[in-house]
C-alpha cells in the first residue's frame, strides 16, 4: 500500500487517530469528577509530521474536561482554539463512545505533478490532431 500522506498510509493514520481518541476517552473518564461526554474529533493533516499518541490523547482529554461545561447540548470548537493537531472538536453532553472522522484536503502542491502530467498529455494530443485529421481526410478521399 502506498502513502498519500507524506509517509503514513491512510489505514495507519486512521488507526493512529482512533488510538488517540480511545486513550483520551479512557483518560477523561479516569477522573472521578468526569461528566458524561460524547466527543467527535477531526484531526489536522500533519503531512507526515511525527506526533506523540499519548501526548495528544492527554491534550484531548484535558481539553474536553476544560470545555464540557460549554456543551448545551453540544459545542463545536475549531483551530486555533483546539489543541495542536486537532482541526475541530465537537463536545456533547451525551454519554457515548468518542469518535473521530477522517477528512482530507488537497493543496496545489499536492496536485501539481498530476496537473503537469495532464497538461503534457493535452499538448501531445493537440499536436497529434492535425496528423490524425489529415490521415482521416485521406481515407475519406480515397473512399470516393
QUIPESUL-V42542 format. One record per pair of residues at least 12 apart in sequence whose ideal C-beta (glycine too) atoms are under 8 Angstrom apart, sorted by the first residue. I is the first residue (numbers start at 0). J is the second residue. D is the distance in Angstrom with one decimal. If there is no record, write none. Layout:
BEGIN
[[I J D] [I J D]]
END
This chain:
BEGIN
[[4 44 7.1] [4 46 6.8] [4 47 6.4] [5 46 4.8] [5 47 3.2] [6 47 4.0] [7 47 6.2] [9 101 7.3] [12 101 7.3] [13 101 5.4] [15 50 7.6] [15 52 6.6] [16 40 7.6] [16 42 5.4] [16 99 4.8] [16 101 7.0] [17 99 6.2] [18 52 5.6] [18 56 7.8] [19 52 5.4] [19 55 4.9] [19 56 4.9] [19 59 6.7] [19 99 7.5] [20 38 7.3] [20 40 5.9] [20 56 7.7] [20 59 7.2] [20 97 4.9] [20 98 7.0] [20 99 4.7] [21 56 8.0] [21 97 7.5] [22 52 6.7] [22 53 6.8] [22 56 3.5] [22 57 8.0] [22 60 8.0] [23 38 7.5] [23 55 7.8] [23 56 4.2] [23 57 7.4] [23 59 3.8] [23 60 4.4] [23 63 7.3] [23 97 6.8] [24 38 7.2] [24 60 7.6] [24 96 7.0] [24 97 4.4] [26 56 6.1] [26 57 6.1] [26 60 4.0] [27 60 4.2] [27 63 5.5] [27 64 6.2] [30 64 6.8] [33 64 7.2] [34 67 5.1] [34 92 7.2] [35 92 6.2] [35 93 6.4] [35 94 3.7] [36 63 5.7] [36 67 5.4] [36 70 7.2] [36 90 6.0] [36 91 6.9] [36 92 6.9] [36 93 7.7] [36 94 7.0] [36 97 7.8] [37 90 7.5] [37 91 4.2] [37 92 7.9] [37 93 4.5] [37 94 6.7] [37 95 4.2] [37 96 7.8] [37 97 6.7] [37 98 7.7] [38 59 7.4] [38 63 5.6] [38 88 6.5] [38 89 7.0] [38 90 5.6] [38 91 7.6] [38 97 4.3] [38 98 7.3] [39 88 7.4] [39 89 4.2] [39 91 7.6] [39 97 7.5] [39 98 5.2] [39 99 7.4] [39 100 7.0] [40 59 6.8] [40 85 6.0] [40 87 7.4] [40 88 5.4] [40 89 7.9] [40 97 7.2] [40 98 7.3] [40 99 4.4] [40 100 7.4] [41 85 7.3] [41 86 4.6] [41 87 4.7] [41 88 7.9] [41 99 7.1] [41 100 5.3] [41 102 5.4] [42 84 6.2] [42 85 6.1] [42 86 6.3] [42 99 6.8] [42 101 7.9] [43 78 7.0] [43 83 7.7] [43 84 5.3] [43 85 6.3] [43 86 4.9] [44 103 7.0] [44 104 6.5] [45 84 6.7] [50 84 5.8] [55 82 7.4] [55 84 5.4] [55 85 8.0] [58 82 4.0] [58 83 7.3] [58 84 7.6] [58 85 8.0] [59 82 6.5] [59 85 6.8] [59 88 7.3] [61 82 8.0] [62 81 6.8] [62 82 5.3] [62 85 7.8] [62 88 6.6] [63 88 7.5] [63 90 5.7] [66 90 5.8] [67 90 5.9] [67 92 7.2] [69 90 7.0] [70 90 4.8] [70 91 5.6] [70 92 4.3] [71 92 7.0] [72 91 5.9] [72 92 5.2] [72 93 7.1] [73 89 5.9] [73 90 6.4] [73 91 4.1] [73 92 7.1] [74 89 7.3] [74 90 5.3] [75 87 6.5] [75 88 7.7] [75 89 4.9] [76 88 5.1] [76 89 7.7] [76 90 7.4] [86 102 7.6]]
END
